[in-house]
Amino acid sequence: MLEKRRGYSVLVEIGYKKEKNANKKKIIRIRNTKDIANMKKGDIGFIESIGKRKKIEIAKEARIKGIFIKNLNLEKFLKKNEIKKQENKKWI
């Protein structure tokens, strides 16, 4: 360990510490559509356990307002659901 040889665990060194003021933005939990209505552009949201229909509504509103959602890729999620919606219309 002391000789920094391969195959041995890494020693703690100076320089790997994170800055204290690196991430000042507060993460807001989104439990329903009212929570996203109160958010502003540039805020960071975190969607909690919500059904798919409400999640689609929240994602559309977040894309319009310019809100970043930490645990959801907005473009990919909305595109995937649009494709499924079109496929279901073909069968009807």
Backbone as CSV, one residue per row, in Angstrom:
resi,resn,N_x,N_y,N_z,CA_x,CA_y,CA_z,C_x,C_y,C_z
1,MET,0.813,-1.184,0.000,0.000,0.000,0.000,0.863,1.257,0.000
2,LEU,1.864,1.290,0.819,2.684,2.483,0.921,3.460,2.756,-0.354
3,GLU,3.798,1.722,-1.087,4.597,1.893,-2.291,3.742,2.123,-3.537
4,LYS,2.424,2.210,-3.384,1.475,2.447,-4.480,1.648,1.417,-5.598
5,ARG,1.712,0.170,-5.216,1.878,-0.890,-6.197,0.534,-1.323,-6.755
6,ARG,0.559,-1.851,-7.981,-0.663,-2.345,-8.601,-1.206,-3.529,-7.829
7,GLY,-2.524,-3.587,-7.752,-3.156,-4.707,-7.085,-3.391,-4.457,-5.607
8,TYR,-2.900,-3.370,-5.073,-3.108,-3.035,-3.671,-4.114,-1.894,-3.568
9,SER,-4.777,-1.778,-2.426,-5.774,-0.726,-2.260,-5.134,0.657,-2.314
10,VAL,-5.926,1.651,-2.704,-5.444,3.009,-2.929,-5.298,3.743,-1.603
11,LEU,-4.234,4.530,-1.502,-4.019,5.368,-0.328,-4.815,6.658,-0.455
12,VAL,-5.248,7.196,0.651,-5.944,8.476,0.655,-4.910,9.568,0.410
13,GLU,-5.208,10.463,-0.546,-4.279,11.533,-0.877,-5.001,12.873,-0.887
14,ILE,-4.242,13.922,-0.873,-4.788,15.274,-0.953,-5.190,15.542,-2.399
15,GLY,-6.310,16.256,-2.578,-6.701,16.669,-3.911,-7.969,16.023,-4.427
16,TYR,-8.562,15.114,-3.698,-9.771,14.460,-4.158,-11.024,14.995,-3.486
17,LYS,-10.894,16.012,-2.667,-12.029,16.539,-1.933,-12.870,17.441,-2.830
18,LYS,-14.169,17.417,-2.627,-15.096,18.219,-3.388,-15.183,19.624,-2.787
19,GLU,-15.441,20.608,-3.615,-15.606,21.954,-3.102,-16.882,22.034,-2.268
20,LYS,-16.878,22.852,-1.236,-18.032,22.955,-0.356,-19.206,23.645,-1.032
21,ASN,-18.946,24.625,-1.878,-20.011,25.374,-2.526,-20.224,24.942,-3.967
22,ALA,-19.877,23.725,-4.294,-19.941,23.265,-5.684,-21.381,23.128,-6.175
23,ASN,-22.272,22.622,-5.345,-23.641,22.378,-5.787,-24.614,23.070,-4.838
24,LYS,-24.888,24.344,-5.081,-25.723,25.142,-4.196,-27.213,24.952,-4.445
25,LYS,-27.604,24.481,-5.646,-29.024,24.398,-5.968,-29.716,23.329,-5.128
26,LYS,-30.914,23.666,-4.678,-31.693,22.768,-3.851,-32.532,21.854,-4.749
27,ILE,-32.582,20.589,-4.417,-33.377,19.628,-5.177,-34.781,19.585,-4.575
28,ILE,-35.785,19.791,-5.439,-37.175,19.833,-4.995,-37.844,18.512,-5.350
29,ARG,-38.506,17.908,-4.387,-39.223,16.653,-4.628,-40.544,16.949,-5.314
30,ILE,-40.837,16.181,-6.350,-42.086,16.351,-7.093,-42.976,15.152,-6.782
31,ARG,-44.083,15.427,-6.084,-45.025,14.364,-5.719,-46.301,14.429,-6.548
32,ASN,-46.620,15.642,-7.095,-47.818,15.810,-7.915,-47.618,16.968,-8.884
33,THR,-48.638,17.257,-9.667,-48.519,18.302,-10.685,-48.469,19.701,-10.071
34,LYS,-48.993,19.880,-8.866,-48.951,21.187,-8.207,-47.517,21.572,-7.838
35,ASP,-46.710,20.592,-7.494,-45.313,20.864,-7.118,-44.533,21.456,-8.284
36,ILE,-44.778,20.966,-9.488,-44.032,21.474,-10.639,-44.555,22.847,-11.068
37,ALA,-45.803,23.155,-10.723,-46.349,24.477,-11.049,-45.656,25.568,-10.235
38,ASN,-45.169,25.229,-9.048,-44.503,26.201,-8.171,-43.024,26.380,-8.499
39,MET,-42.472,25.538,-9.356,-41.045,25.607,-9.676,-40.769,26.647,-10.753
40,LYS,-39.523,27.137,-10.786,-39.100,28.134,-11.758,-38.089,27.523,-12.725
41,LYS,-37.749,28.277,-13.756,-36.771,27.806,-14.734,-35.407,27.651,-14.060
42,GLY,-34.737,26.544,-14.338,-33.416,26.299,-13.785,-33.430,25.502,-12.495
43,ASP,-34.612,25.249,-11.923,-34.685,24.438,-10.706,-34.414,22.970,-11.032
44,ILE,-34.040,22.223,-10.011,-33.784,20.790,-10.170,-34.883,20.037,-9.437
45,GLY,-35.519,19.110,-10.134,-36.593,18.324,-9.541,-36.218,16.860,-9.439
46,PHE,-36.908,16.171,-8.538,-36.715,14.735,-8.341,-38.096,14.112,-8.229
47,ILE,-38.485,13.307,-9.224,-39.815,12.707,-9.224,-39.844,11.518,-8.272
48,GLU,-40.807,11.550,-7.370,-40.997,10.420,-6.463,-41.969,9.442,-7.107
49,SER,-42.434,8.464,-6.364,-43.271,7.408,-6.940,-44.601,7.984,-7.419
50,ILE,-44.729,8.041,-8.747,-45.915,8.587,-9.408,-46.275,7.633,-10.537
51,GLY,-47.544,7.578,-10.880,-47.993,6.754,-11.991,-47.536,7.318,-13.319
52,LYS,-47.667,6.508,-14.357,-47.148,6.872,-15.670,-47.882,8.075,-16.270
53,ARG,-49.203,8.138,-16.111,-49.976,9.227,-16.700,-49.564,10.580,-16.117
54,LYS,-49.425,10.646,-14.798,-49.015,11.894,-14.144,-47.561,12.224,-14.466
55,LYS,-46.744,11.193,-14.612,-45.335,11.410,-14.939,-45.193,12.035,-16.324
56,ILE,-46.047,11.628,-17.264,-46.029,12.213,-18.608,-46.434,13.682,-18.539
57,GLU,-47.477,14.000,-17.756,-47.913,15.390,-17.597,-46.795,16.250,-16.996
58,ILE,-46.140,15.732,-15.972,-45.055,16.456,-15.309,-43.891,16.665,-16.266
59,ALA,-43.567,15.650,-17.056,-42.446,15.755,-18.000,-42.719,16.806,-19.071
60,LYS,-43.943,16.857,-19.576,-44.294,17.862,-20.583,-44.181,19.268,-20.010
61,GLU,-44.698,19.448,-18.805,-44.645,20.761,-18.168,-43.207,21.173,-17.838
62,ALA,-42.393,20.209,-17.425,-40.993,20.497,-17.107,-40.226,20.903,-18.360
63,ARG,-40.511,20.265,-19.481,-39.840,20.615,-20.729,-40.206,22.032,-21.163
64,ILE,-41.465,22.406,-20.985,-41.916,23.745,-21.346,-41.263,24.805,-20.459
65,LYS,-41.213,24.528,-19.147,-40.669,25.498,-18.195,-39.149,25.520,-18.146
66,GLY,-38.484,24.491,-18.655,-37.020,24.431,-18.613,-36.491,23.932,-17.288
67,ILE,-37.214,23.028,-16.668,-36.827,22.453,-15.376,-36.078,21.151,-15.629
68,PHE,-34.966,20.967,-14.920,-34.179,19.742,-15.038,-34.693,18.736,-14.020
69,ILE,-35.017,17.537,-14.471,-35.453,16.469,-13.567,-34.328,15.454,-13.477
70,LYS,-33.878,15.247,-12.254,-32.666,14.471,-12.013,-32.803,12.990,-12.373
71,ASN,-33.925,12.371,-12.064,-34.059,10.938,-12.262,-34.930,10.567,-13.466
72,LEU,-34.982,11.470,-14.472,-35.778,11.200,-15.662,-35.188,11.931,-16.863
73,ASN,-34.943,11.199,-17.938,-34.493,11.803,-19.188,-35.746,12.228,-19.947
74,LEU,-36.045,13.538,-19.936,-37.308,14.049,-20.460,-37.533,13.690,-21.924
75,GLU,-36.567,13.994,-22.766,-36.739,13.788,-24.205,-36.947,12.309,-24.539
76,LYS,-36.147,11.456,-23.952,-36.236,10.015,-24.220,-37.571,9.453,-23.727
77,PHE,-37.982,9.870,-22.527,-39.220,9.378,-21.930,-40.437,9.801,-22.756
78,LEU,-40.487,11.084,-23.147,-41.638,11.573,-23.908,-41.681,10.970,-25.315
79,LYS,-40.523,10.816,-25.931,-40.472,10.236,-27.273,-40.947,8.781,-27.250
80,LYS,-40.506,8.036,-26.247,-40.882,6.632,-26.103,-42.398,6.489,-25.920
81,ASN,-42.988,7.372,-25.124,-44.426,7.302,-24.872,-45.248,7.771,-26.063
82,GLU,-44.727,8.704,-26.856,-45.413,9.129,-28.073,-45.473,7.988,-29.082
83,ILE,-44.381,7.256,-29.203,-44.336,6.110,-30.125,-45.355,5.052,-29.695
84,LYS,-45.419,4.766,-28.396,-46.381,3.781,-27.893,-47.815,4.246,-28.111
85,LYS,-48.043,5.544,-27.938,-49.377,6.097,-28.128,-49.826,5.949,-29.579
86,GLN,-48.916,6.193,-30.527,-49.233,6.056,-31.945,-49.489,4.601,-32.320
87,GLU,-48.726,3.684,-31.731,-48.922,2.258,-32.009,-50.281,1.793,-31.521
88,ASN,-50.699,2.276,-30.363,-52.006,1.886,-29.814,-53.143,2.429,-30.672
89,LYS,-52.984,3.603,-31.273,-54.016,4.164,-32.133,-54.184,3.345,-33.402
90,LYS,-53.109,2.733,-33.893,-53.187,1.923,-35.116,-54.071,0.701,-34.885
91,TRP,-54.038,0.129,-33.685,-54.804,-1.084,-33.403,-56.292,-0.806,-33.183
92,ILE,-56.607,0.434,-32.878,-58.022,0.752,-32.583,-58.828,0.937,-33.838
